[in-house]
Amino acid sequence: MQLPMKLGIGGGIMFSISVFFLFIAFPKILKSQIHKASALIPGSEMRNLWADLPIPLDFRIFLFNITNAEAIAQGENPIVKEVGPFFYDEYKQKVDLVDREEDDTLEYSLKTTWKFNAAKSNGLTGEEEIVFPHLLMLGIIMGTLKEKPTAMGLVGKAINSIFQKPESIFIKAKVKDILFDGLPIDCTVTDFAGSAVCTILKEQAADLVNDGENKYLFSFFGGDEHEIFVEFEPMTGTPVSARKRLQFNIFIQPIDKLKLMKNFPYALLPLLWVEEGILLEGDFIKQLKSVFTVLKVVAAFKYIFLFGGLGMCGAAGYLQYRKRVSNTMEVTKMPENGSKPSTRDGDDEKKEWPLNVQTLQGAAVPANLD
């Protein structure tokens, strides 16, 4: 087999492998394998990893300390000062998993645990005291104003009963009590207004933590755990870094039937903001890097085979062309006057034959030549 043909066949094979396997088939195979590996099959490594992530998320909290609480009661706009970050390691665990084969979904409850990280809190401990609105008290007031404003007089009496006649809706408390440990709520009251509101709180306030008979603790994050019921459909993809920020605010306004807020301004009161995020590192990054290394190698071979095949086909074509040119007839260059010398055998007389197109194509030669 001649060299041009060998090059042509080899180049065609390389080009075909590049186009049909590396460009078309391989991405489909890879996608199928990723989808298969990420399926949340009971007992699989991926499901165990998804249900109980072994690394914590970063959870930073910044609170707004009220610096002019008394002035707000007289109608001035709030002035706040940011305090933070209070850094927590956040662990998320999915429990009570239920597979639903009929629609290929998964139902679960989400349990979240926070552990204070003093090393990343810039010297803060959670023991710091700040002036902050009593969230349960303010929530009861603003909820009543929105849903049933005619009951505001009754709610005012309940506030005085449950919270022992507070002088303000703002309290001075430790950050850890506001966020997690909880502020005391006394539902041992026996008056009609207080008992009525406490009954509603027991039925609807899921964030209350029992602290004795008819005594509770209320915090922003509601005790030890939160539960969320969702529908989940498995998706492929791995976030290397992710961040989510969320700020909590509450509207305040003057309420004529409530002495504590009678002269309040119309304002948006900032409470706190949180940032939740994750940055994969260690073994997780090594696994990702190994996958991307394979992808880079495949990508390199893809273009090597593509351009290598095209190059070999081009070389085969060039060699074949050179071979054809070398096998063509050589044409002698004629004199500039366009004539070609010719002689008869045995005769010293020379005769010039005109050179024209017909001559090159086959001019007639005299029949009688000695």
N, C-alpha and C positions, 0 to 999 in steps of 0.2 A: 504494500500500500504506500503510495507516494505521500511525501510530507504535507503538501497543501490539503490533501484529503484528511489526513490525520488531524491536522490543526482545525479544520472545519468541523469535524465530528466532535472533537474535544470541546471546542468553543460552543457548539450548539448544546451539548450536554450541560456545560456549566451555566449557560444562559437559561436553559430550561429549569434547572434546579433552583436558580436564583428567583425566577419569576413565579413558578408554580408552587414551590415548597416554601422558600424563605419569605417571599412577599405575600403569598396568598394562604397557604396551608398552615404555616407555623403560627401566625397570630391567632387563628381560630383554635388551634390545638392549645395554645397557651391560655387563651381566655377560658376554654373549657376546663382546663386543669385548675385554674384559679377558682373558678366557680365551684368545682367539685371539692377543692380543699377548704373553701370558706363556708360550705354548707353546714348549718347548725344541727348536725345529726346527733341524737342522744348518745353520749359516751365518747364523742370525738374530742380530739385535743382542741380544735377550734371552738367548740361549744363550751368546754370548760374554761378556756381563756376568756371568751366573751362573757360568760356568766359571772366570773369572779376575776376581774382584772387585777393582776398581782402588783401592779405599780400604782401609786396614788396620783390623783390629779392635784394640781396646785390650786388652792382656794384662798384668795386674798380678799379681805374685807376692809373697807374704809367707811367710817361713820362720820356724821356731821354733828359736831357739838354745838348746841344752841347757846349763843353768848349773850342774848338779850331777851331772855324768857319773860321778864317782868314788863319790858317795853312792848312785847308782842301783845300781851293782855290789854295794853292801853291803845292798841291800834297801829303800832309801828311794824314795818316789814321785818321778817326774820333775818338775822345775821348769824351765819354759821361758820365754823372752822373745821376743816377736815382733819380727822385723826386716823392714823393707820400707817402701814398695813398691819392687820392682824392675820398672820399666815397660818393656814391649816392644811394638813394633808387630808385629802378627801378620798375615801374609799367607796366605790360603788359596787354593790353586789346584787345580782338579780336572783330572786328567790321565788318559790312557788311556781316553777315553770310548768306550763301546760301546752303540749303540742296539739295543734288542731289540723288533722290530716285533710279535712274536707276543703280547706282553703289555703293550705300550706302556710300557716301563720303560727306565731308563738306568742303566748300571753304570759306575762310575768309581773311580779311586784319588785319595785326598786328600793333597796335599803341603802341609805347613805350614812356613812360614819365619818365624823371630822375629828382629827387629832391635832392639837395645837402644836405648832412648830416654832419654838422660841428662837432658834438659830436664824430663822428667816424673817423674824418680826421686828427687826431693827431696835431691839431693846424693850419693846412693848410686851406686857405680860397678860393683859386682859383684866388686871386688877384696877386699871385706871378708871376713875369716875368721870362721867360726862353728864351734861344736862340734855335730856332726850324726852320726846313726848312718850307718855304711857300709851303704847300701841293698842292695847286692848281697850282702854278707856276711850281713846280717840276713835278707834274703830267702831265701837258701839254707838258713839254719838253721831259720827258721819254716816254710818249705815242707817240709823233711824231717820236722820234728816232726809236721806235719799228715798228710802222705802216707805216710811210711815211718819211724816213730820208731825202729825197730830198727836203722836205719842211722846213727843219730846219732854213734856212736863213729867210724865211717869218715869222716863229714863233719867231725868235729872235727879229725882228722888232715889232711884236705884244706884246711881253713881255715888251719891252721898252715903248710902248704906253700905255698899260693897267695898268702897275705897276709903271709908271712914272720913267723910267730909274733906276731901282734898282741897287745897288752896289753889292748885294749878293743875293743868293737864300735863305739865312738864315735871319730870322727876330727876333727881340726881342719883345715878346708879352705876354699878360697875359694868364695864363692857361685856364681860363674860356672862353676867346675869341677863343683860338685854338680849344677847345673841343666843345663848344656849342653856344656861343654868335655870333661868326663869325668874320672874317677879311674882310675888305671892298674890293670890286671888282668894278672898274670903267669902265663901258661899254658905257660911253657917248662919247668915242673917235670917230673920223670921218675918220681917215686914213684907207687905204684899208686893211692892215695887221691886225690892231686892230679890225676893224669892222668884218672881216672875222672870226677871232678867237672868238669874242664875240657871233657871230651868232651861231657858233657850240656849244658854252657853253650853250646858252639859250635853245638849242634843246636837248642837251644830258646830261647836268649836273643837275641831279634831286636834288642835295643837295644845290643848290643855293636858298637863301631866299631873296625875293624882299625887297629892302631898299630904294625905290624911283624909279623915272623914269631912267631906264637903269643903276641902281645901285643895287648891290647885296652884300650879306654877305655869306661867305663860311666858314664852320667849319667841323671838323672831323666827328662829328655825325650828321651833316646836318640839324640843326634846331630842331623843336619840335617833329617830329614824323617820323617813318620809316614804310613803308608798304611792306608786303611780301605776295604773293599769293601762297597758297600751297594746296595740296590734303591731307586730313586728314582721317585716318581710326581709329576708337576708339579702344583703347587697355586698358586692366586692369593693375593696379599696382599703387602704391603710393610711390614716392621718399621721404624719410625722410630727407636726406641731399644730396645735389648735388653741384658740383663745376665744372666750365669750365674756362680754361685759354686760352688766345689767344694773341700772340704777332704780332705786325705789323712792318715790315721792308720794306726798299726800296733800290734797287741797284742804285749806282751812278757810273759814269765813265767819262773820259775826252771826251768832244765834241768839235772838232776843229772849227766848224762853230758858236759856241756860246761862247762869251767872258766870261760869268759868270762861265762856267764849263770847260773851255779850258784845265786847268791844274789839274782837279780833279783826284783823284786816283780811281782805280777800287776797290770798297768796298761795303759792305752791311751795310747800315745805319739803326740802330734801331730807331724806332720812339716812340713806347709806347707798353705797354701790359695791358690787362684788365683781371679781374677775376669776373665772374658772378656766383652767387650761391644762395642757399636757404637752410634754416634750419627750418623745421616745429616745431612749439611749440604751447603751449596753448591748445585751444579747438581741434585743429587738432590732436595733440598728444594724447589727452584724448580719442578721437574717435578711433584712431588706437589701443590704449592700451586696450580698451574695446573689440575690435575684437580679439586681440591676447589672451586676458583672456579667451574668449569663446573657442578659439582653444586649449588652454592649458587644459581646463577642459575636452573637448571632447577627447583630446589625453590621459589624465589620465584615463577616463572611458574606453577608447578603450583597454588599456592594463589591466585594472582591470578586465573587462569582459573576456578578452582573457585568462589570466592566472588563474582567478577565475574559469572560466568554465572548464579549463583543470584540475585544482586542485580538483574540485568537482567530475569530471568523474574519476579521479585517486582514490579518496577516495571511491567512489562507487565500483570500481573494487576491491579494497583492502578488503573492508567489505564483499563483495560477496565471495571472495577467503577464508577468515577466516571462513565464515559460512560453506562452503563446507568441509573444513578441519575438523571442529568440528563434522560434521555428518558422517565421515568415521569410519569404524570398528577399535577398538583398538586391537592391537596384543600383547599378553603376551610375555615377554622376556623369552627365554628358557635358561636352565643351560648351563654352558660353555662346558660340555662334549657332548653336542648335543643330550641328551636323555631326554625323558619325562616319569615321573612315571605314572603307571596305575594299578588299582586293580580290582578284581572281587568281585561282591556283595556276601557277606556271606563267603568269602574265605580269610584266612589270608595271603595266598601266594601272593607275589607281583611279577609282571612281567614287565620287562622293554621293551618298544617298541622303536625300532630305529626311530630316527628323520631324515627325509630327505625331499627333495622337494616334493615328492609324499605325504608324511605325511601331509604337510601344505595344499596341494591341495585336500586332502581327502583320507587318508590311509584306507585300508580294515580292518574292525573290525571282529574278530572271531565270527562265527555264534552262537556257543553254549556258552553262558554266563549264569550261574545260577543266 
